Amino acid sequence: MAQHDIEHCKSVFGMLLDASSQDGNVKKREDIAKRLEDLYSKLASGAMKTPASQKVLQIVKAVEAQDVAGAKNLHKELTNSDWDTNKNWLVGVQRLINRG
């Protein structure tokens, strides 16, 4: 994935993380942040299949369009197809989009 796309993902997921952290639960924030770092490192190293990384971008675009249902559907597709290799960060992203 191109570096600017990774930065875009970081920016959108970071915004969601900030919003979800307003409850003051530091442990939850740290856990999700750690899971997101796993996502970013997989995207940067090319360790993720192209269809999966494209879905991550689609989730980001859905979140930006405030299409929570669309983001959840894309997340579900990723969970069904790539759970074994991506379950760590999928849990973090799910926590972020489910609060929307």
One Martini backbone bead per residue (centre of mass of N, CA, C, O) as a GRO file, in nm:
protein
  100
    1MET     BB    1   0.099   0.035   0.019
    2ALA     BB    2   0.077   0.350   0.014
    3GLN     BB    3   0.183   0.589   0.225
    4HIS     BB    4  -0.063   0.785   0.197
    5ASP     BB    5  -0.271   0.567   0.272
    6ILE     BB    6  -0.166   0.506   0.553
    7GLU     BB    7  -0.197   0.793   0.662
    8HIS     BB    8  -0.499   0.802   0.621
    9CYS     BB    9  -0.569   0.574   0.812
   10LYS     BB   10  -0.443   0.699   1.063
   11SER     BB   11  -0.621   0.950   1.070
   12VAL     BB   12  -0.901   0.813   1.092
   13PHE     BB   13  -0.843   0.615   1.327
   14GLY     BB   14  -0.744   0.836   1.520
   15MET     BB   15  -1.012   0.983   1.538
   16LEU     BB   16  -1.170   0.743   1.654
   17LEU     BB   17  -0.992   0.703   1.900
   18ASP     BB   18  -1.043   0.977   2.027
   19ALA     BB   19  -1.351   0.944   2.048
   20SER     BB   20  -1.340   0.668   2.218
   21SER     BB   21  -1.158   0.815   2.461
   22GLN     BB   22  -1.366   1.005   2.622
   23ASP     BB   23  -1.411   0.795   2.870
   24GLY     BB   24  -1.104   0.741   2.996
   25ASN     BB   25  -1.004   0.460   2.878
   26VAL     BB   26  -0.680   0.378   2.866
   27LYS     BB   27  -0.664   0.074   2.814
   28LYS     BB   28  -0.836   0.069   2.559
   29ARG     BB   29  -0.667   0.264   2.393
   30GLU     BB   30  -0.401   0.101   2.400
   31ASP     BB   31  -0.512  -0.152   2.268
   32ILE     BB   32  -0.605  -0.028   2.001
   33ALA     BB   33  -0.338   0.105   1.922
   34LYS     BB   34  -0.181  -0.161   1.901
   35ARG     BB   35  -0.360  -0.283   1.678
   36LEU     BB   36  -0.310  -0.057   1.469
   37GLU     BB   37  -0.005  -0.101   1.442
   38ASP     BB   38  -0.037  -0.375   1.311
   39LEU     BB   39  -0.178  -0.273   1.061
   40TYR     BB   40   0.040  -0.071   0.962
   41SER     BB   41   0.272  -0.277   0.935
   42LYS     BB   42   0.129  -0.457   0.726
   43LEU     BB   43   0.091  -0.240   0.511
   44ALA     BB   44   0.396  -0.151   0.485
   45SER     BB   45   0.516  -0.459   0.433
   46GLY     BB   46   0.302  -0.642   0.264
   47ALA     BB   47   0.147  -0.867   0.461
   48MET     BB   48  -0.103  -0.800   0.292
   49LYS     BB   49  -0.348  -0.856   0.104
   50THR     BB   50  -0.480  -0.667  -0.135
   51PRO     BB   51  -0.785  -0.702  -0.078
   52ALA     BB   52  -0.758  -0.625   0.221
   53SER     BB   53  -0.633  -0.340   0.189
   54GLN     BB   54  -0.872  -0.232   0.022
   55LYS     BB   55  -1.081  -0.265   0.251
   56VAL     BB   56  -0.955  -0.069   0.443
   57LEU     BB   57  -1.000   0.176   0.259
   58GLN     BB   58  -1.309   0.142   0.249
   59ILE     BB   59  -1.356   0.185   0.547
   60VAL     BB   60  -1.243   0.470   0.558
   61LYS     BB   61  -1.445   0.590   0.354
   62ALA     BB   62  -1.700   0.516   0.513
   63VAL     BB   63  -1.633   0.679   0.764
   64GLU     BB   64  -1.614   0.955   0.621
   65ALA     BB   65  -1.927   0.911   0.516
   66GLN     BB   66  -2.088   0.791   0.762
   67ASP     BB   67  -2.085   0.462   0.691
   68VAL     BB   68  -2.130   0.231   0.917
   69ALA     BB   69  -2.260  -0.008   0.770
   70GLY     BB   70  -2.040  -0.034   0.555
   71ALA     BB   71  -1.802  -0.079   0.747
   72LYS     BB   72  -1.919  -0.335   0.879
   73ASN     BB   73  -1.938  -0.506   0.620
   74LEU     BB   74  -1.638  -0.498   0.548
   75HIS     BB   75  -1.542  -0.619   0.812
   76LYS     BB   76  -1.693  -0.886   0.779
   77GLU     BB   77  -1.548  -0.977   0.523
   78LEU     BB   78  -1.266  -0.982   0.652
   79THR     BB   79  -1.331  -1.180   0.876
   80ASN     BB   80  -1.411  -1.416   0.681
   81SER     BB   81  -1.129  -1.413   0.501
   82ASP     BB   82  -0.884  -1.290   0.737
   83TRP     BB   83  -0.870  -1.374   1.041
   84ASP     BB   84  -0.607  -1.536   1.095
   85THR     BB   85  -0.406  -1.284   1.003
   86ASN     BB   86  -0.610  -1.022   1.134
   87LYS     BB   87  -0.744  -1.031   1.424
   88ASN     BB   88  -0.609  -0.815   1.593
   89TRP     BB   89  -0.699  -0.554   1.426
   90LEU     BB   90  -1.000  -0.620   1.384
   91VAL     BB   91  -1.083  -0.569   1.675
   92GLY     BB   92  -1.008  -0.269   1.685
   93VAL     BB   93  -1.186  -0.172   1.450
   94GLN     BB   94  -1.452  -0.271   1.565
   95ARG     BB   95  -1.454  -0.089   1.814
   96LEU     BB   96  -1.463   0.176   1.651
   97ILE     BB   97  -1.724   0.125   1.462
   98ASN     BB   98  -1.934   0.041   1.696
   99ARG     BB   99  -1.956   0.336   1.828
  100GLY     BB  100  -2.114   0.480   1.571
   0.00000   0.00000   0.00000
